Amino acid sequence: MGCKKKITALLLSAAFFLTASACSSGNTKGENAKAQRESTQFDTYVSNTVVATGNNTVIQNAEHVTYRAWIPVEVAGQFDYCFYFSNTVDSTWDDGRISYAGMSGGSYTIESACVADVDATFDANVEPTQTIPVTFSGETSKEVASGETFWSDPLNIDIFEGHYLLWEWTVSGKNIPAICMSNMTYAYADKGEGKGFTYVNEIPLPQLFGCERKVKKRIVTLGDSITQGCQTSDNAYQFWAAQLLDRLGTEDYSLWNLGLGYARASDCAKDGDWLERAIAGADIMTVAFGTNDIISGSYGGENHADAEDIESSIRVITKKSTDAGVQTILWNSPPFDLTKELEEVRVQYNATVENIASDCNAIMFDAAQLLADPADASKTIYGQHPNDEGSTILAVELCDVIRDLGVE
């Protein structure tokens, strides 16, 4: 594997490792909130990819499995990077039998990790010509505790224009938090079965591909699969969050996509690491939930949520965000293929969103109207998840809203 070869890379100076100690840290679940509110690392290291990187499932068992993912970068060039990790599941997957919001990951071992600059050939079985090791407090491996959050040491890498940041690591353990990538980017695993690297949908990744670059506004997009970008063109980065940053430009803005398939507002309102890091990393945040609450309800519940349940969760998220000084843009729930009973819940909830925004000093964004069929507001003309065209419509309108907020 690329990380296990003798690595030819830049040697880090002693001064660099002194700096690294300020970026490498670990703390257990009970200390997460306090540590992140006081941290400056989310200010220094901003997201440099529009691909969502949260945790909504787990790898139930991995024995010396090597994962590779092609990460598109928002800004090419030479930068210091620092990677953030959370060994907790952010949101509930499906009915929660495999993973659920707040579930602590198991103890696992990072055997090795590295990054590389690679072109767009996407051949996972071709070794990168040069890799740079990712270290943790100066070590090339790490034992990760259940529920732990931690940062890597910083490293410097130059990603050429049109190239990707290749993330590779080898891990062993049980219940390792991961993301269902849903064809957002190219992801592969070598499970040691003699097949080489094969495509995988579920892959463990850092929760932040942090890049030390100066921006005026850090945007965080928080929500469910519509925010993650599911069912847009495969590996094409045409989901609304990616198009939004394209329109705003990367000179003044970064964007951290914290959308997760199957996520509920009730998951996020648990106030775990997902919401904590979203707020820590945001100057502007979009909050877009509703559909999965309406269909599935909260984890452990026996029925779908009602409008009051969703409103209560959204108020927790929105107030915590605005109280922290984050400019918050609150979506209503767009149309979906719902039963008559569930459509009524959606309508009732949407009737509360303007008041939630007003009460919490947020901005209300009418995504439902933008995506609805003009002839029937309960139907969409852009698919259950907005396709590329629907994503463009959302991005255009959101771009205007965000520009009105200014960058100073």
Salt bridges, closest charged atoms under 4 A:
GLU38 OE2 - LYS34 NZ 3.23
ASP43 OD1 - ARG218 NH1 3.13
GLU74 OE1 - ARG213 NH2 3.18
ASP90 OD2 - ARG277 NH2 2.52
ASP95 OD2 - ARG97 NE 2.58
GLU111 OE2 - HIS64 ND1 2.65
ASP117 OD2 - HIS163 ND1 2.87
GLU127 OE1 - ARG68 NH2 2.76
GLU148 OE2 - LYS142 NZ 3.06
GLU168 OE1 - ARG68 NE 2.61
GLU193 OE1 - LYS195 NZ 3.89
ASP252 OD1 - LYS216 NZ 3.92
ASP271 OD2 - LYS320 NZ 3.64
ASP273 OD2 - ARG277 NH1 2.59
GLU276 OE2 - ARG37 NH1 3.20
GLU276 OE2 - LYS320 NZ 3.33
ASP283 OD2 - ARG218 NE 3.04
GLU311 OE2 - ARG315 NE 3.06
ASP323 OD2 - LYS319 NZ 2.60
GLU341 OE2 - HIS304 NE2 3.21
GLU343 OE2 - ARG346 NH2 2.86
ASP359 OD2 - ARG315 NH2 2.97
GLU408 OE2 - LYS216 NZ 3.69
